[in-house]
């Protein structure tokens, strides 16, 4: 099964209607769209996408299904994980 990375039009459509966002956010998600979202690499032989056809996900669907990190009775800690280099002096 051949995976086809989404093109810029598909990525823009996945963002959905951004008119309700503040103007600065509209610009942030659309200005230089090709630089804002890294393309999905062509999967290698042992990657999930090589053998499973995925239809993709819109931003709206992501927001609807993503669990929120909110403390409650049984979960009282939120762990923050830095990504990338973190050499800030303490």
Secondary structure, DSSP 4 states (H G I P E B T S, - for coil): -------HHHHHHHH---TTS-HHHHHHHHTTHHHHSPPPPPP-TTSHHHHS------HHHHHHHSPP---BTTB--------S------
